[in-house]
Amino acid sequence: MTNQDSSTTPRRSLIIANWKLNGGIDLMCNSIASLVGKEFDTDIAVCPPYIYIRDMLSLLHHSEVKIGSQNVSKFESGAYTGETSAEMLKKVGCSLCLIGHSERRQMFRENNISCNIKVKNALTHGLIPVLCIGENLEEKDAGITKDIIFRQLDEGLNAIDTTTGELCVAYEPIWAIGTGKSAVPDEAQSVHKFIRECITEKFGNDFAQRTRILYGGSVSRENACELLDKADIDGLLVGGASLDPAHFLQICTQCELK
């Protein structure tokens, strides 16, 4: 499935499974079994816990499924225990990395400035950064969603080099993550359109039209296709539903029927 502006090449949809701190050998094997050998018109990526990245890469070596990281260090190297750099992830075979997921912003105090450093590191080393942004329920109810989104984009994408690689943005309203309460498609489209307008103002129309903007937040097989029907929703960041291989496969395949 592709979304497009009339003056540009169609944007190919991207569906990312974010396993978070879940999984094991059974999930890994079942997920691989459900994805391997399948041909998708949509780009598919899986972000497992770090410990399974190399195994997933090995087992999906002949598949078009991409492997990503749930995070990346803002440091290049040095005495930073527990950190993993963009260069390391790229060398091991990762294609993309999530940056600034709301859970990391809340639990590990990540902010727009640290996310900006991570985005730059990812681009420098050939990873696709997936910058996660979104408002909480209090901000939504106060009517300042666009103010929050603008600040996250303005600071998170400050002075990036748009010639070095591909960028993705994932709009994940915090009030929808893990709650079963997804944004209605028209509501999500309105925010996605605003995100593209912000990127256009900052980097120009060509880059904005090439940038894939994903939606995340209680994505399921029930709402995936309706979300992807919207002009500025170019893919999905799937959390809980991605832990059920059959459910995730249904999301991937249903989207191709649209």
Stockholm file with secondary structure:
# STOCKHOLM 1.0

chainA/1-258         MTNQDSSTTPRRSLIIANWKLNGGIDLMCNSIASLVGKEFDTDIAVCPPYIYIRDMLSLLHHSEVKIGSQNVSKFESGAYTGETSAEMLKKVGCSLCLIGHSERRQMFRENNISCNIKVKNALTHGLIPVLCIGENLEEKDAGITKDIIFRQLDEGLNAIDTTTGELCVAYEPIWAIGTGKSAVPDEAQSVHKFIRECITEKFGNDFAQRTRILYGGSVSRENACELLDKADIDGLLVGGASLDPAHFLQICTQCELK
#=GR chainA/1-258 SS CEECCTTSCCEECEEEEECCSCCCHHHHHHHHHHHTTCCCSSEEEEECCGGGHHHHHHHTTTSSCEEEESCCCSCSSSSCTTCCCHHHHHHHTCCEEEECCHHHHHHSCCCHHHHHHHHHHHHHTTCEEEEEECCCHHHHHTTCHHHHHHHHHHHHTTTCCTTSSCCEEEECCGGGTTTSCCCCHHHHHHHHHHHHHHHHHHHCHHHHHHSEEEEESSCCTTTHHHHHTSTTCCEEEESGGGGSHHHHHHHHHHHHTC
#=GC SS_cons         CEECCTTSCCEECEEEEECCSCCCHHHHHHHHHHHTTCCCSSEEEEECCGGGHHHHHHHTTTSSCEEEESCCCSCSSSSCTTCCCHHHHHHHTCCEEEECCHHHHHHSCCCHHHHHHHHHHHHHTTCEEEEEECCCHHHHHTTCHHHHHHHHHHHHTTTCCTTSSCCEEEECCGGGTTTSCCCCHHHHHHHHHHHHHHHHHHHCHHHHHHSEEEEESSCCTTTHHHHHTSTTCCEEEESGGGGSHHHHHHHHHHHHTC
//
